[in-house]
């Protein structure tokens, strides 16, 4: 009886241990599993529910069935014309063949490492086979863009003239693919490799960001500066033209005003001279002798005072000073 009780206790303990270690396991929604026995795969489970395994022998390796995201590190890649750019990509993926995934990859972390190798290599290959414009643009709309400066001028005619001077039509290379098409090429190339070799289905690959390298950025800035200088030169040229136009108008107005003033002055001088001549004539006709005497005295005031030479008194010019007739007069 004692041996029977002992045996029952041992059986109960073994049953408890077996149930604790689990002949059953639960596969949740969104999960799939690979069951291995002594390292060899015996089955795969893709449906959720309560599952059975052999205790102590079978090992359950679970993987997610959900869509997972992959984010790569930015790569410095040369384009077809050997222009270096930084390309940052992202992708979505999921495990569709858990058996192949287990054999080729084994863990999720290793899966990310495999994607690093495949996607980074694919991105580098596609970018290197295409020109820079194909990677950074999606369409040729930029060739239809005309940059027009805001022109704060008073007259509409001037505004149109200056607007024509500062218009810049951007003429870029015509692309045949574009960024979206390159993303599709990356996806097609990488998706085949991951599905065939690793049991991974790539859902998409997207170029998240493209950034110019330092040397290329400098050349882009130089081109932008050149365009702004071109517009600035157009403004300066327009201003110099307006300056010359207004200076020309000012000079013409000055000449016209001076000409009119000169004509008016000559008219006034002519009228004054005529009046003075008439006055002199009237005075002379009233008393010719006195008029001659007065004119001589006025002449003495103007001539003798500033004269710094010695003149003889015998000159006829001094008759009114020294002659008896002059004294009497």
Buried (B, 14 or more C-beta within 10 A) or exposed (E): EEEEEEEEEEEEEEEEEEEEEBEEBEBEEEBBBBBBEEEEBBEBBEEBEEBEBEBEEBBBBBBEBEEBEBEBEBBEBBBEEEBBBBBBBBBBBBBBBBEBBBEBBEEEEEBBEBBEEBBBBBBBBBBEEBBBBBBBBEEBEEEEEEEEBEBEBEEEEEBEBBBEBBEBEEEEEEBEBBBEBBBBBBBEBBBEBBBEEBBBBBEEBBBEEBEBBEEBEEEEEEEEEEEEEEBEEBBEEBEEEEEEEEEEEEEEEEEEEEEEEEEEEEEEEEEEEEEEEEEEEEBBEEEEEEBEBEEBEEEBEEEEEEEEEEEEEEEEBBBBBEEEEBEEE
